[in-house]
Amino acid sequence: MHHLLFYTFAYTDHAVRREPYRADHLAFAQAAAERGDLLLGGALADPIDRAVLLFKTAEAAAAFAEADPYVLGGLVKSWEVRAWTTVVGAWMEREA
């Protein structure tokens, strides 16, 4: 099982408004990836109104959202963590 973090952005011009926070947000995300918590992440395109990030645990996803510069900067209107029952793929954990 994995967990998805969904962001809904607060502004239709998110791509412009994110610029002051972007470097810090990307560094924060990279650190989470290097720890192994964050597996994939990015904004949805056309329009850039939401983002989806794939985490190993619900706790890691929530902690990320609570400290993310985009959230703290008011760029994220709402966020939600959902369990995702993954059944196939490279990141599947094998049961013993």
C-alpha positions as a printed Julia matrix, in Angstrom:
96×3 Matrix{Float64}:
  0.0     0.0     0.0
  1.11    3.53   -0.75
 -0.38    6.93    0.0
 -1.26    9.77   -2.34
 -1.11   13.4    -1.3
 -3.48   15.55   -3.34
 -3.1    19.33   -3.45
 -5.71   21.72   -4.77
 -4.05   25.01   -5.61
 -5.56   28.27   -4.41
 -5.0    30.35   -7.55
 -5.56   29.9   -11.26
 -2.18   31.56  -11.87
 -0.33   29.09   -9.65
  2.62   28.85  -12.06
  3.29   32.57  -11.54
  2.56   32.75   -7.81
  4.72   29.74   -6.96
  7.96   31.36   -8.12
  8.97   32.9    -4.75
  8.45   29.5    -3.06
  9.54   27.13   -5.84
 13.21   26.63   -4.95
 12.38   25.93   -1.3
  9.51   23.61   -2.26
 11.7    21.63   -4.68
 14.52   21.35   -2.13
 12.01   20.18    0.48
 10.61   17.58   -1.95
 14.09   16.42   -2.95
 15.0    15.88    0.7
 11.85   13.77    1.17
 12.78   11.75   -1.92
 16.34   11.23   -0.69
 14.96    9.92    2.63
 12.85    7.47    0.65
  9.52    8.94    1.81
  8.49   10.59   -1.47
  8.52    8.35   -4.54
  7.03   10.64   -7.2
  5.39   14.04   -7.29
  4.29   16.79   -9.58
  1.57   19.16  -10.69
 -1.2    18.21  -13.07
 -1.02   20.12  -16.34
 -3.49   22.07  -18.44
 -4.6    23.59  -16.15
 -2.08   23.62  -13.3
 -4.75   23.39  -10.63
 -3.74   20.35   -8.6
 -0.76   18.18   -7.72
 -0.32   14.53   -6.78
  2.55   13.14   -4.73
  3.19    9.44   -4.02
  4.47    8.54   -0.54
  5.33    5.31    1.25
  3.28    6.18    4.35
  0.34    8.37    5.35
  2.42    9.89    8.12
  5.15   10.97    5.71
  2.56   12.47    3.34
  0.83   14.47    6.09
  4.12   15.66    7.57
  5.21   16.8     4.14
  2.03   18.78    3.56
  2.15   20.39    6.99
  5.66   21.77    6.38
  5.69   22.33    2.59
  6.59   25.92    1.59
  3.7    25.91   -0.91
  1.21   25.11    1.86
  2.78   27.52    4.35
  2.84   30.22    1.66
 -0.91   29.92    1.03
 -0.62   28.47   -2.47
 -2.5    25.29   -1.53
 -6.21   25.75   -0.88
 -6.63   22.21    0.45
 -4.79   18.93    0.71
 -5.81   15.34    1.35
 -3.97   12.08    1.96
 -5.56    8.92    0.57
 -4.49    5.32    0.9
 -3.81    3.69   -2.45
 -3.99   -0.08   -2.65
 -1.21   -0.7    -5.12
 -1.14   -4.14   -6.72
  1.59   -4.04   -9.36
  4.72   -2.06  -10.13
  8.35   -1.47   -9.36
  7.74   -0.04   -5.89
  5.64   -2.89   -4.58
  6.81   -4.18   -1.23
  6.97   -7.95   -1.26
  5.21   -9.8     1.51
  7.37  -12.28    3.37
